[in-house]
Amino acid sequence: MTIELLRPSASLFDSWAAAVSEFGDGHVDGSGLRAPVTPDRATLDALIEKSTLWADTSAPLPDDIVHNDLYWVVDDGEVVGFLSFRHELNDHLREVGGHIGYSVRESRRRQGYASAALRLGLDRAREIGLERVMVTCDDDNIGSFRTIESAGGMLQDVRVVPEHGDTPVRRYWISL
């Protein structure tokens, strides 16, 4: 495995489209996309434009958006997942989302990709000088909370966030 975080790029369109399609309903956490997602060229072009804007720390953003690095988790040229690294937290991200959100396509789960992606996300947090980061997951996502705990996540609490649905959210802090 040679895992890296890459910015969205047209050069990996086919692999990106296959990864997005594998999520079924089109909802891809950590990708910057919301359901329904059509994995076509227009969607990718919009994602590239959005990711460039959100990553530019000198660009003004709407009040509900924070500067954010959107990455594809790539193994040997294949998009295996997505990671979103938020430079800061707003009120919503403090409740659900945190600094780092990630997802791995179904066919590549339980192979170490989430752990590797989270490690790389933590490296990015260190690069910009954060001392700790918040990472959240659904309470019923055992694989994700084990990944977070293995990376040093300390559980702050488990709570129901009404706009997130009925599934409680686990909120962790990882000291860097």
Secondary structure, 3 states (H helix, E strand, C coil): CCEEEECCCHHHHHHHHHHHHHCCCCCCCCCCCCCCCCCCHHHHHHHHHHHHHHHCCCCCCCCCCCCEEEEEEEECCEEEEEEEEECCCCHHHHHCCECEEEEECHHHCCCCHHHHHHHHHHHHHHHCCCCEEEEEEECCCHHHHHHHHHCCCEEEEEECCHHHCCCCEEEEEEEC
